[in-house]
Amino acid sequence: MTKLILTGLCVLCYIASTMAQTNYSSPVYPTTPTTNQVVKVESNNQDLKLYPKAELQRRLAYFSQTSWEQLQTQARNQNKPYFVAFETPWCRVCKKMDHEVYARDRVSNYARSHFLAYKLDGEVRPDVAQRYGINSYPTLIVFDSTGKELKRIQGATTERQFVELMKQHTSKIPHTKYSFFR
């Protein structure tokens, strides 16, 4: 008889705990869609967009595919500041930044016209990551055209914060063929 009562109490506790869990509604983030459509998720009055892989690659095409050394030479020759997103393949926040910040139209358009952009995998180039003291991912560093560090952000940032950061470090003279005459 006591075994039956204990079993009944266990069943009631289990049912009560599952009912309590179903009342809690955590935000649901969908997996990366397989179609070419953008998925929008409402969360805290902000649209979160998850792009399919092909669309994400197209939107992130403004990141330079050259080597680290070529990037620095290109920045000096064009007299253009650059930013480097230090990341790793296992970093989930880095992937979130790709979708929620770097792939956004406002960020990509501003970055294309005022900066050189570069992604550096800290595991592929540990020498560069160590030189700049990168100990957490993602880390974003903004450099001037000579390679002097202007600003560093560790961890995730929002689209608005990132655009404000870029605006603070945009040179006042437009980068044109004749800008050195001004």
N, CA and C atoms as a LAMMPS dump frame, in Angstrom:
ITEM: TIMESTEP
0
ITEM: NUMBER OF ATOMS
546
ITEM: BOX BOUNDS ff ff ff
-5.0000000000000000e+02 5.0000000000000000e+02
-5.0000000000000000e+02 5.0000000000000000e+02
-5.0000000000000000e+02 5.0000000000000000e+02
ITEM: ATOMS id mol type element x y z
1 1 1 N 0.802 -1.187 0
2 1 2 C 0 0 0
3 1 3 C 0.861 1.274 0
4 2 1 N 1.917 1.275 0.819
5 2 2 C 2.794 2.448 0.857
6 2 3 C 3.521 2.637 -0.47
7 3 1 N 3.857 1.528 -1.15
8 3 2 C 4.505 1.648 -2.456
9 3 3 C 3.561 2.305 -3.454
10 4 1 N 2.301 1.981 -3.376
11 4 2 C 1.312 2.551 -4.278
12 4 3 C 1.147 4.045 -4.008
13 5 1 N 1.142 4.438 -2.751
14 5 2 C 1.015 5.848 -2.389
15 5 3 C 2.255 6.618 -2.843
16 6 1 N 3.434 6.05 -2.606
17 6 2 C 4.671 6.709 -3.046
18 6 3 C 4.721 6.853 -4.563
19 7 1 N 4.293 5.818 -5.272
20 7 2 C 4.282 5.882 -6.731
21 7 3 C 3.312 6.958 -7.197
22 8 1 N 2.155 7.035 -6.565
23 8 2 C 1.166 8.059 -6.913
24 8 3 C 1.702 9.457 -6.666
25 9 1 N 2.392 9.641 -5.534
26 9 2 C 2.989 10.952 -5.245
27 9 3 C 4.064 11.311 -6.267
28 10 1 N 4.869 10.352 -6.672
29 10 2 C 5.909 10.604 -7.687
30 10 3 C 5.279 11.023 -9.003
31 11 1 N 4.208 10.335 -9.377
32 11 2 C 3.521 10.682 -10.625
33 11 3 C 2.948 12.089 -10.531
34 12 1 N 2.326 12.443 -9.41
35 12 2 C 1.77 13.782 -9.227
36 12 3 C 2.865 14.856 -9.269
37 13 1 N 3.992 14.579 -8.644
38 13 2 C 5.112 15.528 -8.677
39 13 3 C 5.62 15.723 -10.093
40 14 1 N 5.72 14.63 -10.835
41 14 2 C 6.183 14.702 -12.221
42 14 3 C 5.223 15.537 -13.068
43 15 1 N 3.922 15.296 -12.908
44 15 2 C 2.924 16.041 -13.671
45 15 3 C 2.967 17.52 -13.295
46 16 1 N 3.086 17.814 -12.012
47 16 2 C 3.145 19.208 -11.563
48 16 3 C 4.376 19.913 -12.12
49 17 1 N 5.516 19.217 -12.146
50 17 2 C 6.736 19.859 -12.646
51 17 3 C 6.654 20.1 -14.152
52 18 1 N 6.071 19.164 -14.907
53 18 2 C 5.95 19.384 -16.353
54 18 3 C 4.94 20.473 -16.659
55 19 1 N 3.888 20.593 -15.845
56 19 2 C 2.926 21.672 -16.059
57 19 3 C 3.565 23.017 -15.761
58 20 1 N 4.406 23.076 -14.748
59 20 2 C 5.092 24.323 -14.417
60 20 3 C 6.043 24.708 -15.537
61 21 1 N 6.68 23.73 -16.151
62 21 2 C 7.606 24.014 -17.242
63 21 3 C 6.87 24.487 -18.476
64 22 1 N 5.683 23.986 -18.735
65 22 2 C 4.96 24.404 -19.928
66 22 3 C 4.429 25.816 -19.792
67 23 1 N 4.247 26.326 -18.589
68 23 2 C 3.799 27.698 -18.41
69 23 3 C 4.924 28.687 -18.69
70 24 1 N 6.146 28.254 -18.579
71 24 2 C 7.283 29.119 -18.85
72 24 3 C 7.522 29.151 -20.352
73 25 1 N 7.555 30.33 -20.921
74 25 2 C 7.783 30.423 -22.37
75 25 3 C 9.101 31.138 -22.614
76 26 1 N 10.112 30.373 -22.95
77 26 2 C 11.396 30.953 -23.28
78 26 3 C 11.403 31.303 -24.759
79 27 1 N 12.215 32.288 -25.161
80 27 2 C 12.26 32.638 -26.583
81 27 3 C 12.795 31.465 -27.397
82 28 1 N 12.18 31.24 -28.517
83 28 2 C 12.579 30.143 -29.381
84 28 3 C 13.331 30.726 -30.559
85 29 1 N 14.56 30.297 -30.744
86 29 2 C 15.362 30.749 -31.856
87 29 3 C 15.418 29.632 -32.876
88 30 1 N 14.934 29.866 -34.078
89 30 2 C 14.927 28.804 -35.064
90 30 3 C 16.323 28.493 -35.559
91 31 1 N 16.469 27.309 -36.1
92 31 2 C 17.745 26.955 -36.699
93 31 3 C 17.887 27.702 -38.01
94 32 1 N 19.067 27.679 -38.58
95 32 2 C 19.305 28.374 -39.832
96 32 3 C 18.38 27.803 -40.896
97 33 1 N 17.61 28.647 -41.582
98 33 2 C 16.666 28.146 -42.567
99 33 3 C 17.372 27.565 -43.782
100 34 1 N 16.693 26.643 -44.444
101 34 2 C 17.283 26.022 -45.62
102 34 3 C 16.86 26.729 -46.889
103 35 1 N 15.841 27.554 -46.832
104 35 2 C 15.42 28.295 -48.019
105 35 3 C 16.187 29.6 -48.088
106 36 1 N 15.958 30.369 -49.131
107 36 2 C 16.652 31.64 -49.286
108 36 3 C 15.868 32.798 -48.687
109 37 1 N 14.953 32.518 -47.793
110 37 2 C 14.199 33.576 -47.156
111 37 3 C 14.782 33.878 -45.785
112 38 1 N 14.608 35.119 -45.369
113 38 2 C 15.1 35.561 -44.075
114 38 3 C 14.053 35.24 -43.023
115 39 1 N 14.49 34.674 -41.918
116 39 2 C 13.592 34.377 -40.812
117 39 3 C 13.675 35.52 -39.823
118 40 1 N 12.527 36.035 -39.417
119 40 2 C 12.505 37.107 -38.434
120 40 3 C 11.93 36.557 -37.14
121 41 1 N 12.574 36.853 -36.051
122 41 2 C 12.12 36.422 -34.735
123 41 3 C 11.92 37.667 -33.895
124 42 1 N 10.753 37.833 -33.337
125 42 2 C 10.484 38.982 -32.479
126 42 3 C 11.036 38.696 -31.091
127 43 1 N 11.859 39.567 -30.582
128 43 2 C 12.397 39.412 -29.241
129 43 3 C 12.781 40.781 -28.711
130 44 1 N 12.175 41.192 -27.63
131 44 2 C 12.477 42.474 -26.979
132 44 3 C 12.375 43.64 -27.953
133 45 1 N 11.334 43.656 -28.772
134 45 2 C 11.088 44.723 -29.738
135 45 3 C 12.218 44.888 -30.741
136 46 1 N 12.958 43.869 -31.002
137 46 2 C 14.05 43.938 -31.962
138 46 3 C 13.93 42.722 -32.883
139 47 1 N 14.006 42.97 -34.173
140 47 2 C 13.942 41.873 -35.132
141 47 3 C 15.291 41.188 -35.195
142 48 1 N 15.296 39.886 -34.958
143 48 2 C 16.5 39.098 -35.117
144 48 3 C 16.398 38.392 -36.456
145 49 1 N 17.435 38.478 -37.257
146 49 2 C 17.412 37.854 -38.567
147 49 3 C 18.462 36.755 -38.619
148 50 1 N 18.043 35.611 -39.093
149 50 2 C 18.97 34.524 -39.342
150 50 3 C 18.96 34.262 -40.834
151 51 1 N 20.093 34.454 -41.465
152 51 2 C 20.192 34.319 -42.906
153 51 3 C 20.629 32.912 -43.28
154 52 1 N 20.164 32.415 -44.423
155 52 2 C 20.699 31.148 -44.928
156 52 3 C 22.183 31.314 -45.238
157 53 1 N 22.905 30.225 -45.318
158 53 2 C 24.351 30.274 -45.477
159 53 3 C 24.789 31.058 -46.715
160 54 1 N 24.149 30.813 -47.859
161 54 2 C 24.532 31.51 -49.091
162 54 3 C 24.278 33.011 -48.982
163 55 1 N 23.144 33.383 -48.413
164 55 2 C 22.812 34.799 -48.246
165 55 3 C 23.769 35.463 -47.252
166 56 1 N 24.106 34.768 -46.186
167 56 2 C 25.042 35.31 -45.203
168 56 3 C 26.409 35.55 -45.835
169 57 1 N 26.883 34.621 -46.627
170 57 2 C 28.177 34.791 -47.304
171 57 3 C 28.144 35.991 -48.249
172 58 1 N 27.025 36.177 -48.948
173 58 2 C 26.901 37.321 -49.856
174 58 3 C 26.931 38.629 -49.069
175 59 1 N 26.249 38.664 -47.931
176 59 2 C 26.192 39.877 -47.127
177 59 3 C 27.52 40.187 -46.437
178 60 1 N 28.32 39.163 -46.175
179 60 2 C 29.615 39.363 -45.504
180 60 3 C 30.768 39.462 -46.496
181 61 1 N 30.463 39.624 -47.769
182 61 2 C 31.503 39.676 -48.798
183 61 3 C 32.403 40.907 -48.674
184 62 1 N 31.998 41.911 -47.915
185 62 2 C 32.832 43.097 -47.758
186 62 3 C 34.042 42.837 -46.857
187 63 1 N 34.063 41.728 -46.146
188 63 2 C 35.244 41.371 -45.36
189 63 3 C 36.334 40.908 -46.314
190 64 1 N 37.51 41.464 -46.161
191 64 2 C 38.631 41.165 -47.051
192 64 3 C 39.053 39.706 -46.934
193 65 1 N 39.386 39.108 -48.053
194 65 2 C 39.847 37.726 -48.088
195 65 3 C 41.374 37.641 -48.231
196 66 1 N 42.047 38.77 -48.135
197 66 2 C 43.503 38.792 -48.276
198 66 3 C 44.166 38.309 -46.992
199 67 1 N 45.464 38.286 -47.005
200 67 2 C 46.195 37.905 -45.794
201 67 3 C 46.273 39.104 -44.844
202 68 1 N 46.674 38.838 -43.624
203 68 2 C 46.806 39.877 -42.61
204 68 3 C 47.811 40.942 -43.057
205 69 1 N 48.912 40.515 -43.6
206 69 2 C 49.943 41.443 -44.039
207 69 3 C 49.457 42.295 -45.212
208 70 1 N 48.727 41.684 -46.154
209 70 2 C 48.188 42.43 -47.289
210 70 3 C 47.154 43.455 -46.838
211 71 1 N 46.373 43.114 -45.834
212 71 2 C 45.387 44.058 -45.296
213 71 3 C 46.079 45.303 -44.763
214 72 1 N 47.139 45.12 -44.01
215 72 2 C 47.847 46.27 -43.439
216 72 3 C 48.467 47.134 -44.535
217 73 1 N 49.022 46.507 -45.557
218 73 2 C 49.599 47.253 -46.682
219 73 3 C 48.507 48.016 -47.426
220 74 1 N 47.394 47.37 -47.651
221 74 2 C 46.279 47.998 -48.344
222 74 3 C 45.747 49.194 -47.552
223 75 1 N 45.658 49.09 -46.25
224 75 2 C 45.189 50.198 -45.412
225 75 3 C 46.141 51.394 -45.501
226 76 1 N 47.445 51.114 -45.466
227 76 2 C 48.427 52.206 -45.595
228 76 3 C 48.342 52.857 -46.968
229 77 1 N 48.258 52.069 -48.017
230 77 2 C 48.218 52.609 -49.379
231 77 3 C 46.954 53.42 -49.635
232 78 1 N 45.824 52.991 -49.101
233 78 2 C 44.566 53.7 -49.312
234 78 3 C 44.293 54.743 -48.235
235 79 1 N 45.156 54.812 -47.22
236 79 2 C 44.975 55.725 -46.086
237 79 3 C 43.566 55.556 -45.496
238 80 1 N 43.219 54.312 -45.222
239 80 2 C 41.871 53.974 -44.78
240 80 3 C 41.947 53.185 -43.478
241 81 1 N 41.127 53.533 -42.484
242 81 2 C 41.115 52.737 -41.253
243 81 3 C 40.517 51.359 -41.523
244 82 1 N 40.774 50.437 -40.616
245 82 2 C 40.229 49.092 -40.776
246 82 3 C 39.852 48.534 -39.42
247 83 1 N 38.911 47.575 -39.454
248 83 2 C 38.554 46.885 -38.226
249 83 3 C 38.728 45.393 -38.448
250 84 1 N 39.094 44.725 -37.363
251 84 2 C 39.354 43.285 -37.4
252 84 3 C 38.453 42.618 -36.373
253 85 1 N 37.701 41.632 -36.848
254 85 2 C 36.855 40.822 -35.966
255 85 3 C 37.619 39.541 -35.675
256 86 1 N 38.161 39.43 -34.474
257 86 2 C 38.86 38.212 -34.063
258 86 3 C 37.813 37.209 -33.618
259 87 1 N 37.821 36.02 -34.224
260 87 2 C 36.829 35.008 -33.904
261 87 3 C 37.409 33.613 -34.084
262 88 1 N 36.613 32.614 -33.748
263 88 2 C 36.991 31.213 -33.934
264 88 3 C 35.777 30.459 -34.466
265 89 1 N 35.979 29.289 -35.061
266 89 2 C 34.842 28.535 -35.596
267 89 3 C 33.891 28.015 -34.515
268 90 1 N 34.378 27.81 -33.306
269 90 2 C 33.537 27.255 -32.24
270 90 3 C 32.797 28.327 -31.453
271 91 1 N 33.024 29.579 -31.747
272 91 2 C 32.433 30.694 -30.987
273 91 3 C 31.001 30.958 -31.459
274 92 1 N 30.031 30.66 -30.598
275 92 2 C 28.62 30.862 -30.959
276 92 3 C 28.271 32.349 -31.021
277 93 1 N 28.857 33.149 -30.155
278 93 2 C 28.573 34.58 -30.156
279 93 3 C 29.103 35.213 -31.44
280 94 1 N 30.224 34.701 -31.953
281 94 2 C 30.774 35.206 -33.214
282 94 3 C 29.785 34.967 -34.349
283 95 1 N 29.187 33.797 -34.381
284 95 2 C 28.202 33.477 -35.413
285 95 3 C 26.958 34.351 -35.261
286 96 1 N 26.589 34.629 -34.017
287 96 2 C 25.455 35.516 -33.755
288 96 3 C 25.767 36.922 -34.268
289 97 1 N 26.981 37.393 -34.057
290 97 2 C 27.393 38.708 -34.551
291 97 3 C 27.316 38.768 -36.073
292 98 1 N 27.681 37.678 -36.745
293 98 2 C 27.578 37.64 -38.203
294 98 3 C 26.162 37.946 -38.652
295 99 1 N 25.19 37.29 -38.033
296 99 2 C 23.788 37.438 -38.434
297 99 3 C 23.184 38.761 -37.978
298 100 1 N 23.463 39.155 -36.75
299 100 2 C 22.755 40.281 -36.152
300 100 3 C 23.458 41.626 -36.308
301 101 1 N 24.73 41.628 -36.669
302 101 2 C 25.442 42.904 -36.792
303 101 3 C 26.091 43.029 -38.17
304 102 1 N 27.062 42.195 -38.462
305 102 2 C 27.855 42.356 -39.673
306 102 3 C 27.048 42.213 -40.956
307 103 1 N 26 41.396 -40.976
308 103 2 C 25.222 41.165 -42.194
309 103 3 C 24.137 42.222 -42.418
310 104 1 N 23.937 43.083 -41.473
311 104 2 C 22.899 44.11 -41.617
312 104 3 C 23.307 45.121 -42.679
313 105 1 N 22.333 45.621 -43.421
314 105 2 C 22.591 46.554 -44.517
315 105 3 C 23.266 47.833 -44.04
316 106 1 N 22.797 48.379 -42.933
317 106 2 C 23.358 49.633 -42.427
318 106 3 C 24.836 49.478 -42.083
319 107 1 N 25.189 48.379 -41.466
320 107 2 C 26.587 48.122 -41.094
321 107 3 C 27.437 47.881 -42.336
322 108 1 N 26.973 47.014 -43.215
323 108 2 C 27.788 46.668 -44.385
324 108 3 C 27.973 47.865 -45.311
325 109 1 N 26.937 48.664 -45.517
326 109 2 C 27.066 49.834 -46.388
327 109 3 C 28.044 50.851 -45.816
328 110 1 N 27.957 51.108 -44.518
329 110 2 C 28.859 52.077 -43.893
330 110 3 C 30.295 51.544 -43.886
331 111 1 N 30.452 50.274 -43.586
332 111 2 C 31.793 49.693 -43.53
333 111 3 C 32.445 49.687 -44.915
334 112 1 N 31.686 49.367 -45.937
335 112 2 C 32.244 49.345 -47.305
336 112 3 C 32.789 50.706 -47.711
337 113 1 N 32.088 51.766 -47.347
338 113 2 C 32.495 53.084 -47.814
339 113 3 C 33.559 53.752 -46.946
340 114 1 N 33.723 53.334 -45.698
341 114 2 C 34.644 54.043 -44.809
342 114 3 C 35.772 53.2 -44.227
343 115 1 N 35.691 51.887 -44.302
344 115 2 C 36.654 51.014 -43.644
345 115 3 C 37.069 49.87 -44.553
346 116 1 N 38.162 49.254 -44.172
347 116 2 C 38.489 47.921 -44.645
348 116 3 C 38.086 46.983 -43.518
349 117 1 N 37.464 45.891 -43.862
350 117 2 C 36.983 44.948 -42.845
351 117 3 C 37.721 43.633 -43.002
352 118 1 N 37.983 42.991 -41.867
353 118 2 C 38.74 41.741 -41.898
354 118 3 C 38.3 40.848 -40.748
355 119 1 N 38.166 39.564 -41.034
356 119 2 C 37.898 38.568 -39.995
357 119 3 C 39.156 37.739 -39.834
358 120 1 N 39.557 37.543 -38.593
359 120 2 C 40.766 36.78 -38.337
360 120 3 C 40.436 35.655 -37.365
361 121 1 N 40.687 34.433 -37.799
362 121 2 C 40.474 33.26 -36.958
363 121 3 C 41.665 33.148 -36.008
364 122 1 N 41.391 33.268 -34.723
365 122 2 C 42.442 33.239 -33.71
366 122 3 C 43.16 31.916 -33.617
367 123 1 N 42.555 30.83 -34.105
368 123 2 C 43.217 29.53 -34.084
369 123 3 C 44.087 29.324 -35.316
370 124 1 N 43.758 29.979 -36.417
371 124 2 C 44.57 29.881 -37.627
372 124 3 C 45.79 30.795 -37.519
373 125 1 N 45.614 31.989 -36.944
374 125 2 C 46.718 32.934 -36.762
375 125 3 C 46.9 33.266 -35.285
376 126 1 N 47.362 32.288 -34.485
377 126 2 C 47.541 32.57 -33.057
378 126 3 C 48.624 33.621 -32.789
379 127 1 N 49.561 33.788 -33.721
380 127 2 C 50.612 34.796 -33.554
381 127 3 C 50.015 36.205 -33.518
382 128 1 N 49.058 36.488 -34.4
383 128 2 C 48.428 37.81 -34.431
384 128 3 C 47.535 37.99 -33.202
385 129 1 N 46.766 36.947 -32.864
386 129 2 C 45.901 37.028 -31.682
387 129 3 C 46.725 37.262 -30.414
388 130 1 N 47.854 36.615 -30.314
389 130 2 C 48.707 36.784 -29.144
390 130 3 C 49.336 38.175 -29.128
391 131 1 N 49.732 38.683 -30.299
392 131 2 C 50.344 40.01 -30.382
393 131 3 C 49.405 41.089 -29.86
394 132 1 N 48.101 40.936 -30.105
395 132 2 C 47.128 41.933 -29.666
396 132 3 C 46.439 41.55 -28.365
397 133 1 N 46.882 40.493 -27.726
398 133 2 C 46.364 40.105 -26.414
399 133 3 C 44.913 39.661 -26.444
400 134 1 N 44.541 38.94 -27.478
401 134 2 C 43.165 38.458 -27.598
402 134 3 C 43.011 37.242 -26.695
403 135 1 N 42.151 37.369 -25.682
404 135 2 C 41.939 36.254 -24.77
405 135 3 C 40.481 35.832 -24.685
406 136 1 N 39.608 36.498 -25.447
407 136 2 C 38.203 36.091 -25.514
408 136 3 C 37.664 36.432 -26.899
409 137 1 N 36.674 35.673 -27.296
410 137 2 C 36.089 35.85 -28.616
411 137 3 C 34.592 36.093 -28.475
412 138 1 N 34.022 36.945 -29.289
413 138 2 C 34.641 37.78 -30.302
414 138 3 C 35.303 39.003 -29.671
415 139 1 N 36.327 39.473 -30.328
416 139 2 C 36.963 40.738 -29.982
417 139 3 C 37.086 41.539 -31.257
418 140 1 N 36.68 42.777 -31.205
419 140 2 C 36.724 43.662 -32.357
420 140 3 C 37.719 44.772 -32.064
421 141 1 N 38.653 44.998 -32.983
422 141 2 C 39.617 46.086 -32.817
423 141 3 C 39.554 46.977 -34.047
424 142 1 N 39.466 48.288 -33.805
425 142 2 C 39.49 49.283 -34.877
426 142 3 C 40.886 49.877 -34.91
427 143 1 N 41.487 49.895 -36.108
428 143 2 C 42.828 50.433 -36.311
429 143 3 C 42.761 51.634 -37.253
430 144 1 N 43.712 52.559 -37.097
431 144 2 C 43.823 53.604 -38.109
432 144 3 C 44.634 53.048 -39.278
433 145 1 N 44.863 53.85 -40.281
434 145 2 C 45.522 53.347 -41.494
435 145 3 C 46.973 52.92 -41.256
436 146 1 N 47.589 53.413 -40.195
437 146 2 C 48.975 53.041 -39.907
438 146 3 C 49.089 51.801 -39.032
439 147 1 N 47.967 51.289 -38.549
440 147 2 C 47.981 50.098 -37.708
441 147 3 C 47.91 50.382 -36.226
442 148 1 N 47.679 51.645 -35.858
443 148 2 C 47.555 52.005 -34.448
444 148 3 C 46.154 51.635 -33.97
445 149 1 N 46.084 50.944 -32.826
446 149 2 C 44.797 50.539 -32.276
447 149 3 C 44.044 51.751 -31.744
448 150 1 N 42.792 51.914 -32.21
449 150 2 C 41.962 53.032 -31.778
450 150 3 C 40.933 52.633 -30.738
451 151 1 N 40.332 51.471 -30.904
452 151 2 C 39.263 51.037 -30
453 151 3 C 39.193 49.523 -30.003
454 152 1 N 38.824 48.963 -28.856
455 152 2 C 38.692 47.515 -28.7
456 152 3 C 37.375 47.22 -27.988
457 153 1 N 36.651 46.231 -28.516
458 153 2 C 35.415 45.772 -27.885
459 153 3 C 35.517 44.266 -27.732
460 154 1 N 35.373 43.792 -26.507
461 154 2 C 35.366 42.352 -26.249
462 154 3 C 33.924 41.92 -26.03
463 155 1 N 33.534 40.851 -26.683
464 155 2 C 32.175 40.346 -26.557
465 155 3 C 31.274 40.897 -27.637
466 156 1 N 30.012 40.571 -27.514
467 156 2 C 29.024 40.96 -28.526
468 156 3 C 28.672 42.435 -28.406
469 157 1 N 28.221 42.988 -29.497
470 157 2 C 27.74 44.359 -29.545
471 157 3 C 26.492 44.382 -30.412
472 158 1 N 25.72 45.444 -30.318
473 158 2 C 24.521 45.561 -31.134
474 158 3 C 24.844 46.3 -32.427
475 159 1 N 23.904 46.259 -33.342
476 159 2 C 24.083 46.964 -34.616
477 159 3 C 24.264 48.462 -34.384
478 160 1 N 23.444 49.04 -33.538
479 160 2 C 23.521 50.479 -33.28
480 160 3 C 24.859 50.856 -32.637
481 161 1 N 25.305 50.085 -31.647
482 161 2 C 26.585 50.367 -31.001
483 161 3 C 27.733 50.262 -31.995
484 162 1 N 27.643 49.282 -32.891
485 162 2 C 28.712 49.083 -33.859
486 162 3 C 28.778 50.242 -34.854
487 163 1 N 27.628 50.711 -35.338
488 163 2 C 27.616 51.84 -36.272
489 163 3 C 28.134 53.093 -35.583
490 164 1 N 27.752 53.323 -34.338
491 164 2 C 28.262 54.483 -33.593
492 164 3 C 29.779 54.401 -33.426
493 165 1 N 30.281 53.206 -33.157
494 165 2 C 31.721 53.015 -33.044
495 165 3 C 32.42 53.365 -34.356
496 166 1 N 31.862 52.897 -35.459
497 166 2 C 32.467 53.197 -36.757
498 166 3 C 32.424 54.686 -37.054
499 167 1 N 31.328 55.358 -36.706
500 167 2 C 31.213 56.791 -36.963
501 167 3 C 32.241 57.581 -36.159
502 168 1 N 32.546 57.127 -34.947
503 168 2 C 33.537 57.814 -34.115
504 168 3 C 34.93 57.739 -34.723
505 169 1 N 35.208 56.689 -35.47
506 169 2 C 36.562 56.48 -35.98
507 169 3 C 36.665 56.609 -37.488
508 170 1 N 35.706 57.297 -38.083
509 170 2 C 35.76 57.589 -39.504
510 170 3 C 36.54 58.88 -39.677
511 171 1 N 37.448 58.884 -40.626
512 171 2 C 38.22 60.112 -40.822
513 171 3 C 37.31 61.193 -41.374
514 172 1 N 37.65 62.428 -41.117
515 172 2 C 36.804 63.558 -41.496
516 172 3 C 36.904 63.88 -42.983
517 173 1 N 37.97 63.464 -43.611
518 173 2 C 38.153 63.697 -45.039
519 173 3 C 37.709 62.447 -45.774
520 174 1 N 36.861 62.577 -46.78
521 174 2 C 36.426 61.383 -47.497
522 174 3 C 37.598 60.716 -48.21
523 175 1 N 37.508 59.42 -48.336
524 175 2 C 38.57 58.663 -48.986
525 175 3 C 38.346 58.689 -50.488
526 176 1 N 38.871 59.718 -51.115
527 176 2 C 38.771 59.84 -52.564
528 176 3 C 40.159 59.893 -53.144
529 177 1 N 40.22 59.88 -54.428
530 177 2 C 41.508 59.904 -55.123
531 177 3 C 42.287 61.17 -54.787
532 178 1 N 41.571 62.299 -54.564
533 178 2 C 42.227 63.573 -54.355
534 178 3 C 42.138 64.076 -52.913
535 179 1 N 41.85 63.217 -51.967
536 179 2 C 41.632 63.674 -50.607
537 179 3 C 42.884 64.246 -49.945
538 180 1 N 44.076 63.908 -50.422
539 180 2 C 45.279 64.43 -49.767
540 180 3 C 45.499 65.91 -50.082
541 181 1 N 44.77 66.514 -51.036
542 181 2 C 44.911 67.936 -51.346
543 181 3 C 44.177 68.821 -50.348
544 182 1 N 43.281 68.253 -49.578
545 182 2 C 42.446 69.068 -48.691
546 182 3 C 43.13 69.42 -47.421
